Amino acid sequence: MKPISVKKESQYVFNHCAKYLARDNSDIRHNFGQFTDNDPAARICESWRFPIIDSYSDGIDFETSYAFNTVTFIYPDFDRSVENVAVIGSFANLYEPMSLTRVENSCYFALSLLIPKGQVHTYQFLVDGVLKLDPINPQTVTLDNGKTWSRFFTEFCTVPLSFERWEMVLLDRLTDHILPFHTESGENFLDRYYENLDRAAKNAQFAHAYRLDQSVGVVNFIDKLLARSERHFLDDYHTCLDLTNSILRGRSVAEIAAMPKAMFVDIYAEMASGSVNGWDYTRYSNPRFFLQLLRRHTFTGAFAHPKYGGNSAASAWAFLEERYKSKVTGETLFDWGRVIEKPLGFAPNYHG
């Protein structure tokens, strides 16, 4: 089934391309370790922003529209040598090309499609009959047949992209010690909150969620963050999680998920001090830096908009809403629902 195409004004494309693509530089100045040598994406400022994943509203049925993202594919033809560009991908009949059109008389070809939220897709461009990876988007995946494709994911995606299952379990235990939700009052609130969600909200937010990460979705947020904007920290996570896993297994015969909380309190304190017993400093010299990185990602994920993969069903915002109330009126001081779109909130004029 073909996705529906959406007409975008030329200015929409130019606004994105002018900021990130219209730079006549040949130096690899945007490579912080996430690209291989001579990767053209390393010349592009924030290449992870492509294809453009944006909100969608048809202006009529906002709640139905909310289930979709507008995904805009961009192909640059800087030397003006290309005649035809199309895209094929798992979001449509795989080998049925969908044509991009040149935007006015510019060097950009573009196509905007409606793609459901919560999905991961692979694609390639068909450029004058030749299949090519996206020269901008750094995300790629090698399929079982050995072929490499470009990849993108839409908002609310819960499919693991950066981590293996054991890494996600370990991250879940580490972030438990950072967040405020695992106090007695916090756990009581989350239990009540998820129990009281109506069926529609549960279906919308947890259709593909992993149970271990359901409480606030932080691990899923970090997984998606490292797949795109902070991909240069992915090796830090793989290395430090492997070291942490080896240390914990050397201290206990239990599985990570069943280890007592005190073990994670101890290793957290050791990381904070910069001196971890059993840490291989030849592989990673600064465990304190990794802990600071993990804390930043954890708090950001817990309280960010749920579309980024964390703060499941806006549970962290609801936690703040209940916790911070006026001593005079008893009304909440964090009325987040008033400014957030349906179905998360009830703002009538915001359709983001």
C-alpha positions as CSV (number, residue, x, y, z in Angstrom):
1,M,0.0,0.0,0.0
2,K,1.4,3.4,-1.0
3,P,1.6,6.1,1.6
4,I,-0.2,9.3,0.9
5,S,1.9,12.1,-0.5
6,V,1.6,15.6,1.1
7,K,2.2,18.9,-0.8
8,K,4.8,21.0,1.0
9,E,5.5,24.6,0.0
10,S,8.9,25.2,-1.5
11,Q,9.7,27.5,1.4
12,Y,9.3,24.5,3.8
13,V,12.1,22.6,2.0
14,F,14.3,25.7,1.6
15,N,14.0,26.5,5.3
16,H,15.5,23.1,6.2
17,C,18.0,22.9,3.4
18,A,19.4,26.4,3.7
19,K,20.3,25.9,7.4
20,Y,21.8,22.4,7.2
21,L,22.8,21.7,3.6
22,A,23.7,25.0,1.9
23,R,27.3,25.2,3.0
24,D,30.0,25.1,0.3
25,N,32.6,23.4,2.5
26,S,34.6,20.2,1.8
27,D,36.2,19.7,5.2
28,I,35.0,16.9,7.5
29,R,34.2,19.2,10.4
30,H,31.0,17.6,11.6
31,N,32.6,14.2,12.4
32,F,33.0,13.5,16.1
33,G,33.8,9.9,15.7
34,Q,30.4,8.8,14.3
35,F,31.4,8.7,10.7
36,T,33.9,6.6,8.7
37,D,36.6,8.5,6.8
38,N,35.4,10.6,3.9
39,D,31.7,10.0,4.6
40,P,29.9,12.8,2.8
41,A,27.5,13.2,5.7
42,A,30.4,14.4,7.9
43,R,30.4,17.6,5.8
44,I,26.8,18.4,6.7
45,C,25.7,20.2,9.8
46,E,23.3,17.9,11.8
47,S,22.8,15.4,9.0
48,W,20.7,13.3,11.3
49,R,17.8,15.7,10.7
50,F,17.2,14.1,7.3
51,P,14.8,12.8,6.2
52,I,12.7,15.5,7.9
53,I,10.3,13.9,10.4
54,D,7.6,16.4,11.2
55,S,4.1,16.6,12.7
56,Y,1.0,16.3,10.6
57,S,-2.5,17.8,10.8
58,D,-5.2,17.8,8.1
59,G,-6.9,20.7,9.8
60,I,-10.1,18.7,10.4
61,D,-9.6,15.5,12.4
62,F,-6.7,16.3,14.7
63,E,-6.7,13.1,16.7
64,T,-6.7,10.9,13.5
65,S,-4.0,13.1,12.0
66,Y,-1.9,12.7,15.2
67,A,-1.2,9.1,14.3
68,F,1.0,10.2,11.4
69,N,4.2,12.0,10.7
70,T,5.1,13.9,7.6
71,V,8.4,12.4,6.3
72,T,10.2,14.6,3.7
73,F,12.9,13.0,1.7
74,I,15.6,15.3,0.3
75,Y,18.1,14.5,-2.4
76,P,20.7,17.1,-3.2
77,D,21.9,17.6,-6.8
78,F,24.6,20.1,-6.2
79,D,26.2,19.8,-9.7
80,R,22.9,19.8,-11.5
81,S,23.6,16.5,-13.3
82,V,20.6,14.4,-12.2
83,E,17.4,14.1,-14.3
84,N,15.2,11.8,-12.2
85,V,15.1,10.8,-8.5
86,A,12.7,8.3,-6.8
87,V,12.6,6.6,-3.5
88,I,11.9,2.9,-2.7
89,G,11.4,1.6,0.8
90,S,9.7,-0.6,3.3
91,F,7.0,2.0,3.9
92,A,5.5,1.1,0.5
93,N,5.6,-1.7,-2.0
94,L,9.3,-2.2,-1.7
95,Y,10.3,-2.0,-5.4
96,E,7.7,0.5,-6.5
97,P,9.5,3.8,-6.9
98,M,7.9,7.1,-5.7
99,S,9.2,10.1,-7.6
100,L,10.8,13.1,-6.0
101,T,10.3,16.4,-7.8
102,R,12.9,19.2,-8.2
103,V,12.0,22.1,-5.9
104,E,11.5,25.1,-8.2
105,N,14.9,25.6,-10.0
106,S,17.0,24.6,-7.0
107,C,19.4,21.8,-6.6
108,Y,17.0,19.9,-4.3
109,F,14.6,17.1,-5.1
110,A,11.9,16.4,-2.5
111,L,8.9,14.2,-1.6
112,S,6.7,14.3,1.5
113,L,4.8,11.2,2.6
114,L,2.5,10.4,5.5
115,I,4.0,7.6,7.6
116,P,2.4,6.2,10.7
117,K,4.2,7.0,14.0
118,G,6.0,4.3,15.9
119,Q,7.7,2.7,12.9
120,V,11.2,2.0,11.5
121,H,11.8,1.9,7.8
122,T,14.6,1.3,5.3
123,Y,14.9,3.0,1.9
124,Q,17.2,3.8,-1.0
125,F,17.1,6.5,-3.7
126,L,16.8,5.5,-7.4
127,V,18.9,8.2,-9.1
128,D,18.7,8.1,-12.9
129,G,18.1,4.3,-12.6
130,V,20.9,3.6,-10.1
131,L,20.1,2.6,-6.5
132,K,22.0,4.8,-3.9
133,L,22.0,5.3,-0.2
134,D,20.8,8.6,1.1
135,P,23.9,10.8,0.9
136,I,22.7,13.0,3.8
137,N,21.1,10.7,6.4
138,P,23.9,8.8,8.4
139,Q,21.5,6.1,9.6
140,T,22.1,2.8,7.8
141,V,21.3,-0.8,8.5
142,T,22.7,-4.0,7.0
143,L,19.9,-6.5,6.3
144,D,20.1,-10.3,6.6
145,N,21.0,-10.6,2.9
146,G,24.1,-8.4,3.4
147,K,22.7,-5.4,1.6
148,T,23.0,-2.0,3.3
149,W,20.0,0.4,3.3
150,S,19.4,3.9,4.7
151,R,17.0,4.0,7.7
152,F,14.7,6.3,9.5
153,F,12.2,6.0,12.3
154,T,9.1,8.0,13.2
155,E,8.0,9.5,16.5
156,F,7.0,7.2,19.4
157,C,9.1,4.4,18.0
158,T,9.9,1.7,20.6
159,V,11.8,-0.8,18.4
160,P,15.4,-1.1,19.7
161,L,17.8,0.4,17.2
162,S,21.1,1.0,19.2
163,F,21.2,-1.5,21.9
164,E,21.0,-5.3,22.4
165,R,18.4,-6.6,24.9
166,W,21.0,-7.2,27.7
167,E,22.2,-3.6,27.3
168,M,18.7,-2.3,27.7
169,V,18.2,-4.4,30.9
170,L,21.4,-3.0,32.4
171,L,20.5,0.6,31.4
172,D,17.1,0.2,33.0
173,R,18.8,-0.8,36.3
174,L,21.3,2.0,36.1
175,T,18.7,4.7,35.3
176,D,16.6,3.5,38.2
177,H,19.1,5.0,40.6
178,I,19.1,8.3,38.8
179,L,15.4,9.1,38.5
180,P,13.0,10.3,41.3
181,F,10.3,7.8,40.4
182,H,11.6,4.9,42.3
183,T,11.0,6.3,45.7
184,E,8.0,4.8,47.5
185,S,5.8,7.8,46.7
186,G,7.0,7.8,43.1
187,E,6.3,4.2,42.5
188,N,2.9,4.5,44.1
189,F,2.1,7.4,41.8
190,L,3.2,5.5,38.6
191,D,1.2,2.4,39.7
192,R,-1.9,4.5,40.0
193,Y,-1.2,6.5,36.9
194,Y,-0.8,3.6,34.6
195,E,-3.7,1.7,36.2
196,N,-6.0,4.7,35.6
197,L,-5.1,5.3,32.0
198,D,-8.1,4.7,29.7
199,R,-7.9,1.9,27.1
200,A,-7.3,4.3,24.2
201,A,-4.4,5.9,25.9
202,K,-2.8,2.6,26.7
203,N,-3.3,1.4,23.1
204,A,-1.7,4.5,21.7
205,Q,1.2,4.7,24.0
206,F,2.1,1.0,24.8
207,A,1.1,-1.0,21.7
208,H,4.8,-1.9,21.1
209,A,6.4,-0.9,24.4
210,Y,8.7,-3.2,26.3
211,R,7.5,-3.9,29.8
212,L,10.8,-3.2,31.5
213,D,11.0,0.3,30.0
214,Q,7.3,1.1,30.4
215,S,7.6,3.1,33.6
216,V,9.0,6.3,32.0
217,G,10.6,5.2,28.8
218,V,14.1,6.5,29.5
219,V,16.0,3.6,28.0
220,N,13.9,3.8,24.8
221,F,14.7,7.5,24.6
222,I,18.4,6.9,24.9
223,D,18.2,4.2,22.3
224,K,16.7,6.7,19.8
225,L,18.9,9.6,20.8
226,L,22.0,7.5,20.0
227,A,20.5,6.4,16.7
228,R,20.4,10.0,15.5
229,S,21.5,13.3,17.2
230,E,24.0,11.9,19.6
231,R,25.3,9.0,17.6
232,H,28.9,10.0,18.4
233,F,28.3,8.7,22.0
234,L,27.2,5.2,21.0
235,D,30.6,3.7,21.3
236,D,30.9,5.2,24.8
237,Y,27.7,3.4,25.8
238,H,28.7,0.0,24.2
239,T,32.1,0.1,25.9
240,C,30.9,1.3,29.3
241,L,27.9,-1.1,29.5
242,D,30.2,-4.0,28.6
243,L,32.6,-3.0,31.3
244,T,29.8,-2.5,33.9
245,N,28.2,-5.8,33.0
246,S,31.5,-7.7,33.5
247,I,32.1,-6.0,36.9
248,L,28.6,-6.7,38.1
249,R,28.7,-10.3,37.0
250,G,32.0,-10.7,38.8
251,R,30.4,-9.5,42.0
252,S,27.2,-11.6,41.8
253,V,25.9,-14.8,40.2
254,A,22.4,-13.3,39.8
255,E,21.1,-12.0,36.5
256,I,21.3,-8.2,36.0
257,A,17.6,-7.8,36.4
258,A,17.6,-9.7,39.7
259,M,20.6,-8.1,41.3
260,P,20.0,-6.2,44.5
261,K,19.6,-2.5,44.3
262,A,22.6,-2.0,46.6
263,M,24.9,-3.3,43.9
264,F,23.9,-0.5,41.6
265,V,24.1,2.1,44.3
266,D,27.7,1.0,44.9
267,I,28.8,1.0,41.3
268,Y,27.1,4.3,40.8
269,A,29.0,5.8,43.7
270,E,32.3,4.4,42.3
271,M,31.6,5.9,38.9
272,A,30.9,9.2,40.5
273,S,34.3,9.1,42.3
274,G,36.1,8.1,39.1
275,S,37.5,5.0,40.7
276,V,35.7,1.8,39.9
277,N,37.1,-1.5,41.2
278,G,37.7,-3.8,38.2
279,W,37.3,-1.1,35.6
280,D,39.5,-1.4,32.5
281,Y,40.9,2.1,32.1
282,T,42.7,1.1,28.9
283,R,39.3,0.7,27.2
284,Y,37.6,3.7,28.7
285,S,39.6,6.2,30.8
286,N,36.8,8.2,32.6
287,P,33.8,6.3,34.1
288,R,32.8,9.6,35.8
289,F,32.3,11.2,32.3
290,F,30.1,8.3,31.3
291,L,28.0,8.7,34.4
292,Q,27.5,12.4,33.7
293,L,26.5,11.6,30.2
294,L,24.1,8.9,31.4
295,R,22.6,11.3,33.9
296,R,22.1,14.0,31.3
297,H,20.4,11.6,28.9
298,T,18.3,10.1,31.6
299,F,16.8,13.3,32.9
300,T,16.3,14.7,29.4
301,G,14.5,11.5,28.4
302,A,12.3,11.4,31.4
303,F,10.9,14.9,31.0
304,A,11.0,15.4,27.2
305,H,8.0,15.3,25.0
306,P,6.9,11.6,24.7
307,K,7.3,11.7,20.9
308,Y,11.0,11.4,21.4
309,G,10.7,8.0,23.0
310,G,10.7,8.7,26.7
311,N,8.2,10.1,29.2
312,S,5.7,7.4,28.3
313,A,2.2,8.6,28.2
314,A,3.5,11.9,29.7
315,S,3.9,10.0,33.0
316,A,6.8,12.2,34.2
317,W,4.7,15.4,33.5
318,A,1.8,13.9,35.4
319,F,4.2,13.2,38.3
320,L,5.2,16.8,38.4
321,E,1.6,17.9,38.1
322,E,0.7,15.9,41.2
323,R,3.8,16.8,43.2
324,Y,3.8,20.6,42.7
325,K,0.6,22.2,43.8
326,S,-0.3,25.6,45.2
327,K,-0.4,25.7,49.0
328,V,-3.2,28.3,48.8
329,T,-5.6,27.0,46.1
330,G,-4.4,23.3,45.9
331,E,-4.3,23.7,42.1
332,T,-1.3,22.3,40.3
333,L,1.6,24.5,39.4
334,F,2.5,22.3,36.4
335,D,-0.6,22.3,34.2
336,W,1.1,20.6,31.2
337,G,-2.1,19.3,29.7
338,R,-3.3,22.9,28.9
339,V,-0.5,23.5,26.4
340,I,0.0,20.0,24.8
341,E,-2.0,18.6,21.9
342,K,-4.6,15.8,22.0
343,P,-4.5,12.9,22.9
344,L,-1.8,13.6,25.4
345,G,-3.2,16.9,26.6
346,F,-6.2,19.0,25.7
347,A,-4.9,22.2,24.0
348,P,-7.4,23.2,21.3
349,N,-4.9,25.2,19.1
350,Y,-1.7,23.1,19.2
351,H,-1.3,20.3,16.7
352,G,2.4,19.4,17.1
